[in-house]
């Protein structure tokens, strides 16, 4: 199993290196085949490791690669931790990524930097696998930084566009703020436990004082808010839509934004030591889910609606972590990977058919032109809206049930968010596929066309997963469910009594009602595009003026401070001080230079006069 686990990580890296060594004169078909095969092989290795793990009694194996950092009390190996949590992450990371790679071979056809794009994709997957398989926080941080830099390269892939270059820098800087949180958490944990290896930290977590535990949890939360785009660091993710659509799918479904949630779940023994820290996590998750859902209701760019949807759905996962429902958070993460990848790839198919158009106001009535994209998008729309029996109903329902048992106020906010989710996704669906045709001026009178098979095959596979993915965690199959598989990882968590059957059915009815209300409201409002413009709130379209607030509080004051530093501090104080010293020395030298005339007779006279003074002084003392 150790060799297979190593292959999971190395295969995408080998793919990237192979593409780099092949040079720039190879065909697009070879580039796409190498990149896709590398990730698909990694998925096959993950499946093999998972099957082996199912027959392992302890379901926890450490694969030691080599000694890495032996510095004083700090001993950090390069090693992999293979357990139910890490292989679950690897399964959907590699599986979804392989489908996105296949889709990208056609979507990116004709791009100038085609080979470079797939090198970046392979490196992105490699970095994410390092992050989730690492057996210590330091190696996790390597993968953490790897996905950060790869996202920068991919978001700003069209760097000739100012918007894309700016979006890449914004994503990079916001994530650096989150990195500070992860580093602080590592310092705090090491200062008390003297280790950064996960299993050792978990065994010594009980030695953390409540104050240190709370500080460490809040620092971990800061790291997660940066990587998983939660309040207050969520607004980099919508701008990241400037990258190619497959990049959006990869970031939102299989990599990057799931990293923060994974980190919190992985560090759950530390979270268990801080009730206040967990309460803060739950509050941040609930607030982010609601705020992002409201913003999504007023966005006109199809990809930005999906971006804010991701922020909201990740908020649900963070909320689940905050109430201790770790298995429910992972279940929603897996289901979300299915339908969010499908939504983005479906949106990419729509954009492809319209020659790059992303404005919902210039779409409509595309159902009959996209015979494969349309039904698969229907599945994704119903799944994320929480309509049974699709995966989203079961996954989101698990989260809502767990939240109901812990905090009724947060549950009510989460249910309201579910209504908004069904509403904005139905709005997107109606404006894209139903109603009247508004795309003729975009296509110049030509009919939109369906995407090639390499783009539609991933849509069909993802549609099947989004439709039946709920069986992964059905309550009547608990022994073989995802929660049952993850039980050894969360065995230290004190189980909470399950809700009664009557309560569970009541909550399920509420979930269905929330979905129906959102869908019906959206259909009644948006079936007539011209009469519904008044429902697009400028306040929500401007993202609650969140960026404007940051600009007013941080951006402009820092800009003014930089100008003062450039116009006053630098030339008058710093340069003035340096120049003043130089001028003083120059003037002193000019004064002393007058005593150096270069005439020997003047020097001889000075020596005689000086000697005379010395003689007179000595005679005066003797007398």
C-alpha positions in Angstrom: 0.0 0.0 0.0 2.9 2.3 0.7 4.1 2.3 -2.9 0.6 2.9 -4.2 0.1 5.8 -1.8 3.4 7.3 -3.0 2.2 6.9 -6.6 -1.0 8.9 -5.9 1.1 11.9 -5.2 3.9 11.4 -7.7 1.9 10.6 -10.8 0.6 14.2 -11.4 4.1 15.5 -10.7 5.5 13.1 -13.3 2.9 14.2 -15.8 3.9 17.9 -15.3 7.6 17.0 -15.6 7.0 15.0 -18.7 5.1 17.9 -20.4 7.9 20.2 -19.5 10.6 17.9 -20.9 8.6 17.4 -24.1 9.1 21.0 -25.1 6.8 23.3 -27.0 6.6 21.5 -30.3 4.4 18.6 -29.4 0.8 18.3 -30.5 -2.2 19.3 -28.3 -3.5 15.7 -28.4 -0.2 14.4 -26.9 -0.2 17.1 -24.2 -3.8 16.5 -23.2 -3.3 12.7 -23.2 -0.2 12.9 -21.0 -1.8 15.3 -18.5 -5.1 13.5 -18.3 -3.6 10.0 -18.1 -1.3 11.1 -15.2 -4.3 12.2 -13.1 -6.5 9.3 -14.1 -3.7 6.9 -13.1 -3.5 8.7 -9.7 -7.2 8.1 -9.3 -6.7 4.4 -10.1 -4.0 4.2 -7.5 -6.3 5.9 -5.0 -9.1 3.4 -5.6 -6.6 0.5 -5.0 -5.4 2.1 -1.7 -9.0 2.6 -0.6 -9.9 -1.0 -1.2 -6.8 -2.1 0.8 -7.7 0.3 3.6 -11.2 -1.2 3.8 -9.6 -4.5 4.8 -7.1 -3.0 7.2 -8.3 -3.3 10.8 -6.8 0.0 12.0 -7.4 2.0 8.8 -4.4 4.2 9.6 -1.0 3.8 7.9 2.0 6.1 7.8 4.2 5.8 4.8 7.7 7.2 5.7 9.5 8.6 2.7 12.7 10.1 4.2 13.9 12.3 7.1 13.4 15.9 6.2 13.9 18.5 9.0 15.9 17.4 12.1 16.5 20.7 13.9 16.8 20.5 17.7 13.5 19.3 19.1 11.8 19.7 15.7 11.8 16.5 13.7 9.7 16.6 10.6 9.7 13.6 8.3 8.5 13.5 4.7 5.7 11.0 5.3 2.2 10.3 4.2 -0.8 9.6 6.4 -3.2 7.2 4.8 -6.5 7.1 6.7 -10.2 7.3 5.8 -10.1 11.1 5.7 -7.1 11.4 3.4 -8.2 8.7 0.9 -11.7 10.2 0.8 -10.2 13.5 -0.2 -7.9 11.9 -2.7 -10.8 10.0 -4.3 -12.7 13.0 -5.3 -9.7 15.2 -5.9 -8.2 12.8 -8.4 -11.5 11.6 -9.9 -13.0 15.1 -10.5 -9.6 16.4 -11.6 -9.3 13.7 -14.2 -12.7 14.6 -15.7 -11.8 18.3 -15.7 -8.5 17.5 -17.5 -10.4 15.6 -20.2 -12.8 18.4 -20.6 -10.0 20.9 -20.8 -8.4 19.1 -23.8 -11.2 20.4 -26.0 -12.1 23.6 -24.1 -8.6 25.0 -24.3 -8.1 23.9 -28.0 -6.1 26.5 -29.9 -4.8 28.4 -26.8 -1.3 29.8 -27.3 0.0 28.4 -23.9 -1.8 25.0 -24.2 1.1 23.0 -22.8 1.8 25.4 -20.0 -1.9 25.3 -19.0 -1.8 21.5 -18.5 1.6 21.7 -16.6 -0.1 24.1 -14.2 -3.1 21.8 -13.9 -1.0 18.7 -13.1 1.0 20.7 -10.5 -2.2 22.0 -9.0 -3.4 18.4 -8.4 0.0 17.3 -7.1 0.0 20.2 -4.6 -3.5 19.3 -3.4 -2.5 15.7 -2.9 0.5 16.7 -0.9 -1.7 18.8 1.3 -4.2 16.1 2.1 -1.8 13.1 2.4 0.9 14.8 4.5 1.3 13.4 7.9 2.4 16.6 9.5 1.6 20.3 9.4 4.9 21.4 7.7 4.4 19.1 4.7 0.7 20.2 4.6 2.0 23.8 4.4 4.1 22.9 1.4 1.0 21.7 -0.4 -0.9 24.6 1.0 1.5 27.0 -0.7 1.7 24.9 -3.8 -2.1 25.2 -4.5 -1.8 28.9 -3.7 0.9 29.6 -6.3 -0.8 27.3 -8.9 -4.0 29.2 -8.4 -2.2 32.4 -9.1 -0.7 31.0 -12.3 -4.1 29.7 -13.5 -6.3 32.6 -12.4 -4.0 35.0 -14.2 -3.5 32.7 -17.2 -4.8 35.4 -19.5 -2.4 37.8 -18.0 -2.6 40.2 -21.0 -6.0 41.2 -19.6 -5.6 43.7 -16.8 -8.7 42.1 -15.0 -7.1 38.6 -15.0 -3.7 39.9 -13.8 -5.4 41.8 -11.0 -7.5 38.8 -10.0 -4.4 36.6 -9.8 -2.7 39.1 -7.5 -5.8 39.6 -5.4 -6.1 35.8 -4.9 -2.4 35.5 -4.0 -2.4 38.4 -1.5 -5.7 37.3 0.3 -4.3 33.8 0.6 -1.0 35.1 2.1 -3.1 36.7 4.9 -4.6 33.3 5.6 -1.1 31.7 5.5 -0.2 33.9 8.5 -3.0 32.2 10.4 -1.8 28.7 9.6 1.8 29.6 10.5 0.7 31.1 13.9 -1.3 28.0 14.6 1.8 25.8 13.9 4.0 28.0 16.2 1.4 27.8 19.0 0.9 24.0 18.7 4.6 23.3 18.5 5.4 25.5 21.5 3.1 23.3 23.7 3.2 19.9 22.1 6.8 20.0 20.7 5.7 18.2 17.6 4.0 19.0 14.3 3.2 15.4 13.3 -0.6 15.0 13.2 -0.9 11.8 15.2 1.5 13.1 17.9 -0.4 16.4 18.1 -3.7 14.6 18.5 -2.3 12.4 21.4 -1.0 15.6 23.1 -3.9 17.9 22.4 -5.2 17.4 25.9 -2.2 19.2 27.3 -3.2 22.5 25.6 -4.6 25.0 27.9 -8.0 26.5 27.0 -6.4 29.8 26.1 -3.7 28.3 23.8 -6.3 25.9 22.3 -8.6 28.8 21.5 -5.8 30.9 20.0 -4.7 28.0 17.9 -8.2 27.3 16.7 -8.8 30.9 15.7 -5.4 30.9 13.9 -6.5 27.8 12.0 -9.8 29.5 11.2 -7.9 32.5 9.8 -6.0 30.1 7.5 -9.2 28.4 6.4 -10.9 31.7 5.7 -8.2 32.6 3.3 -8.0 29.3 1.4 -11.7 28.5 1.5 -12.9 32.0 0.9 -14.9 32.7 4.0 -15.6 36.0 5.8 -13.6 38.2 6.0 -11.4 36.9 3.1 -14.0 35.6 0.7 -14.0 38.2 -2.0 -11.0 37.0 -3.9 -12.8 33.9 -5.2 -15.4 35.6 -7.4 -12.7 37.7 -9.1 -10.8 34.4 -9.7 -13.4 33.7 -12.4 -11.1 35.6 -14.8 -9.3 32.4 -15.3 -10.4 29.7 -17.9 -13.6 27.9 -16.9 -11.9 24.5 -16.3 -9.7 26.3 -13.7 -12.8 27.6 -12.0 -14.2 24.0 -11.8 -10.9 22.7 -10.5 -10.6 25.4 -7.8 -14.2 25.2 -6.7 -14.8 21.4 -6.8 -11.6 19.5 -6.3 -8.9 21.7 -5.0 -8.1 25.0 -3.2 -11.3 26.0 -1.5 -11.8 22.6 0.0 -8.3 22.8 1.6 -9.4 25.1 4.5 -12.3 22.8 5.4 -10.0 19.8 5.3 -7.5 21.5 7.6 -10.2 22.3 10.2 -11.5 18.7 10.0 -8.0 17.2 10.2 -7.3 19.3 13.3 -10.6 18.4 15.0 -8.9 17.0 18.1 -7.5 20.5 18.7 -10.9 22.1 17.9 -12.4 19.8 20.5 -10.3 21.6 23.2 -11.9 24.9 22.5 -15.8 25.3 22.6 -15.4 29.1 22.1 -13.3 28.4 19.0 -15.8 26.0 17.5 -18.6 28.5 18.2 -16.7 31.1 16.3 -16.2 28.7 13.4 -19.9 27.9 13.3 -20.8 31.6 13.3 -18.4 32.5 10.5 -19.7 29.6 8.4 -23.3 30.5 8.9 -22.7 34.2 8.2 -20.7 33.4 5.1 -23.3 31.0 3.7 -26.0 33.6 4.1 -24.1 36.6 2.9 -22.8 34.9 -0.2 -26.2 33.4 -1.1 -27.8 36.9 -1.0 -25.0 38.2 -3.3 -25.5 35.4 -5.8 -29.1 36.4 -6.3 -28.1 39.6 -8.1 -25.1 38.6 -10.1 -25.4 38.7 -13.9 -22.2 36.8 -14.8 -23.0 33.1 -14.9 -19.6 32.2 -13.4 -19.9 34.7 -10.6 -23.2 33.3 -9.6 -21.5 29.9 -9.3 -18.5 31.5 -7.5 -20.7 33.0 -4.8 -22.6 29.7 -4.6 -19.3 28.0 -3.8 -18.6 30.5 -1.0 -22.0 29.8 0.4 -21.7 26.0 0.2 -18.3 26.1 1.8 -19.9 28.2 4.5 -22.3 25.2 5.2 -19.2 22.9 5.5 -17.5 25.3 7.9 -20.8 25.6 9.9 -20.9 21.8 10.1 -17.3 21.8 11.4 -18.2 24.4 14.0 -21.0 22.2 15.5 -18.7 19.1 15.4 -20.4 17.4 12.5 -17.2 16.5 10.7 -18.6 13.5 8.7 -21.5 15.7 7.5 -19.0 18.4 6.4 -17.0 15.8 4.4 -20.2 14.3 2.9 -21.3 17.7 1.7 -17.8 18.4 0.4 -17.9 15.2 -1.7 -21.5 15.9 -3.0 -20.6 19.5 -3.7 -17.6 18.4 -5.7 -20.0 16.4 -8.0 -22.6 19.0 -8.7 -20.3 22.1 -8.6 -17.9 20.6 -11.1 -20.9 19.7 -13.2 -22.3 23.3 -12.9 -19.0 24.9 -13.9 -18.3 22.5 -16.8 -21.9 23.0 -17.9 -21.5 26.7 -17.7 -18.3 26.3 -19.7 -20.3 24.4 -22.4 -22.8 27.3 -22.5 -20.0 29.9 -22.8 -18.3 27.8 -25.5 -21.6 27.6 -27.5 -21.9 31.4 -27.3 -18.4 32.2 -28.3 -17.3 33.3 -24.8 -20.4 35.2 -23.6 -21.0 35.0 -19.8 -23.8 37.5 -19.3 -27.0 35.9 -18.2 -28.9 38.7 -19.8 -27.7 37.6 -23.2 -28.6 33.9 -23.0 -32.0 32.3 -22.7 -33.8 29.4 -24.5 -30.6 27.3 -24.9 -32.3 24.1 -23.9 -33.1 23.0 -27.5 -29.6 23.9 -28.8 -27.6 22.0 -26.1 -29.2 18.5 -25.9 -26.6 17.0 -23.6 -25.6 20.1 -21.6 -29.2 20.9 -20.7 -30.3 17.7 -19.0 -27.0 17.3 -17.1 -27.3 20.9 -15.9 -30.9 20.2 -14.8 -29.4 17.4 -12.5 -26.8 19.8 -11.1 -29.4 22.5 -10.5 -31.8 20.2 -8.6 -28.9 18.7 -6.6 -27.6 22.0 -5.3 -31.1 23.2 -4.7 -31.7 20.3 -2.3 -34.4 18.6 -4.3 -34.7 14.8 -3.4 -33.5 12.3 -4.3 -30.4 14.1 -5.6 -27.1 14.2 -3.7 -27.5 17.7 -2.4 -30.7 16.9 -0.6 -29.0 14.2 1.6 -25.7 16.0 2.1 -27.1 19.4 2.9 -29.8 17.7 5.0 -27.2 16.0 7.1 -25.6 19.4 7.9 -28.9 21.1 8.7 -29.9 18.2 11.0 -26.7 18.4 12.9 -26.9 22.2 13.2 -30.6 21.9 14.4 -29.4 19.7 17.3 -26.8 22.3 18.4 -28.1 25.8 17.7 -31.6 26.6 16.5 -30.8 30.2 15.5 -28.0 29.1 13.2 -30.2 26.4 11.8 -32.9 29.0 10.9 -30.3 31.1 9.2 -29.0 28.0 7.3 -32.6 27.1 6.2 -33.1 30.6 4.9 -29.8 30.2 3.0 -31.2 27.0 1.5 -34.2 28.9 0.2 -31.9 31.5 -1.3 -29.7 28.8 -2.9 -32.7 27.2 -4.6 -33.8 30.7 -5.7 -30.5 32.0 -7.3 -29.8 28.6 -8.9 -33.3 28.5 -10.4 -32.8 32.1 -11.6 -29.6 31.1 -13.3 -31.3 28.1 -14.9 -34.2 30.0 -16.2 -32.1 32.9 -17.6 -29.8 30.4 -19.3 -32.0 27.7 -20.7 -35.6 28.9 -20.6 -37.5 32.0 -21.7 -36.9 33.8 -25.0 -33.7 33.9 -27.0 -31.5 36.8 -26.2 -28.2 35.6 -27.7 -28.7 36.4 -31.4 -26.6 39.5 -31.3 -23.8 37.5 -29.6 -23.9 34.7 -32.1 -24.5 37.0 -35.1 -27.6 35.1 -36.1 -26.0 31.6 -35.9 -27.5 28.9 -33.7 -25.5 27.9 -30.6 -23.9 24.4 -30.8 -23.3 21.5 -28.5 -19.8 20.9 -27.2 -17.6 18.0 -28.5 -17.8 14.6 -26.8 -14.6 15.1 -24.7 -16.5 18.0 -23.0 -19.9 16.2 -22.8 -18.7 12.9 -21.4 -17.5 14.4 -18.2 -20.9 16.2 -17.9 -22.7 12.8 -18.1 -20.4 11.1 -15.6 -20.8 14.0 -13.1 -24.5 14.1 -13.6 -24.8 10.4 -12.6 -22.6 11.1 -9.5 -24.7 14.2 -8.6 -27.9 12.2 -9.0 -27.0 9.1 -7.0 -24.2 10.5 -4.7 -26.6 10.6 -1.8 -26.3 6.8 -1.4 -22.8 7.4 0.0 -24.2 8.3 3.4 -27.7 6.9 3.6 -28.7 6.5 7.3 -30.1 2.9 6.7 -26.7 1.8 5.4 -24.6 3.3 8.2 -22.2 0.3 8.5 -21.1 0.9 4.9 -21.8 4.6 4.7 -19.3 7.4 4.4 -19.8 8.3 8.0 -19.1 4.7 9.0 -16.0 4.7 6.9 -14.8 7.9 8.6 -15.6 6.8 12.1 -12.0 5.6 12.9 -10.7 9.1 12.1 -13.3 10.8 14.3 -13.4 8.1 17.0 -12.4 10.6 19.7 -15.5 12.8 19.1 -18.2 12.2 21.7 -21.3 11.0 19.7 -24.5 13.0 20.1 -27.8 11.2 20.4 -29.5 10.9 17.1 -32.6 12.8 16.4 -35.9 10.9 16.8 -37.5 9.6 13.6 -40.3 12.2 13.9 -37.8 15.0 14.2 -35.7 13.7 11.3 -38.8 13.5 9.0 -39.9 16.9 10.1 -36.5 18.4 9.3 -36.5 16.6 5.9 -39.9 18.2 5.1 -38.5 21.6 6.0 -35.5 21.0 3.7 -37.9 20.0 0.8 -40.1 23.0 1.5 -37.1 25.4 1.4 -36.1 24.0 -2.0 -39.7 24.3 -3.4 -40.1 27.8 -2.1 -36.9 28.9 -3.8 -37.6 27.2 -7.1 -41.2 28.5 -7.3 -40.2 32.0 -6.4 -37.5 32.1 -9.0 -39.7 30.7 -11.8 -42.5 33.1 -11.0 -40.1 36.1 -11.0 -37.6 35.3 -13.8 -39.8 33.7 -16.5 -40.3 37.3 -17.8 -36.8 38.8 -17.9 -37.9 42.4 -18.6 -40.3 42.5 -15.6 -37.8 41.1 -13.2 -34.9 43.6 -13.4 -36.2 45.4 -10.3 -35.3 42.3 -8.3 -31.6 42.8 -9.0 -30.5 44.8 -6.0 -27.6 47.2 -6.7 -26.4 46.7 -3.1 -26.2 42.9 -3.6 -24.7 43.3 -7.1 -22.0 45.4 -5.5 -21.2 42.5 -3.0 -22.6 44.3 0.0 -20.0 47.0 -0.9 -17.4 44.6 0.7 -14.6 45.6 -1.7 -15.6 49.2 -1.4 -15.3 49.0 2.4 -11.9 47.4 2.1 -10.9 50.1 -0.3 -12.1 52.8 2.0 -10.7 51.4 5.2 -7.5 49.7 4.0 -6.7 50.5 0.3 -7.0 54.3 0.2 -5.4 55.0 3.6 -2.5 52.8 2.7 -2.3 54.5 -0.7 -2.2 57.9 0.9 0.4 56.7 3.4 2.5 55.4 0.5 2.3 58.7 -1.2 3.3 60.6 1.9 6.2 58.1 2.3 7.2 58.7 -1.3 6.8 62.5 -1.4 7.8 63.4 2.2 9.3 60.6 4.3 11.6 59.3 1.5 13.0 62.6 0.0 12.9 64.8 3.1 13.5 62.6 6.1 15.3 59.5 4.9 17.1 61.0 1.9 17.5 64.3 3.9 19.2 62.6 6.8 21.6 60.7 4.5 22.2 63.8 2.3 22.7 65.9 5.5 25.5 63.7 6.7 27.1 63.8 3.3 26.9 67.6 3.0 28.3 68.1 6.6 31.2 65.9 5.8 31.8 67.6 2.5 31.8 71.1 4.1 34.1 69.9 6.8 36.4 68.5 4.2 36.3 71.8 2.2 37.3 73.7 5.4 40.2 71.3 6.1 41.3 71.4 2.5 42.3 75.0 2.8 45.1 73.9 5.2 46.5 71.6 2.5 47.9 74.1 -0.1 50.5 71.9 -1.6 53.4 74.4 -1.0 56.4 72.9 1.0 57.4 76.2 2.4 54.1 76.6 4.1 54.3 73.2 5.6 57.8 73.9 6.9 56.6 77.2 8.4 53.8 75.3 10.1 56.2 72.7 11.5 58.5 75.5 12.9 55.7 77.3 14.5 54.3 74.1 16.0 57.7 73.2 17.3 58.1 76.7 18.8 54.8 76.3 20.6 55.9 73.0 22.1 59.3 74.4 23.2 57.7 77.5 24.8 55.3 75.2 26.6 58.0 73.0 28.0 60.2 75.9 29.1 57.3 77.4 30.8 56.6 74.2 32.8 60.3 73.9 33.8 60.5 77.5 34.9 
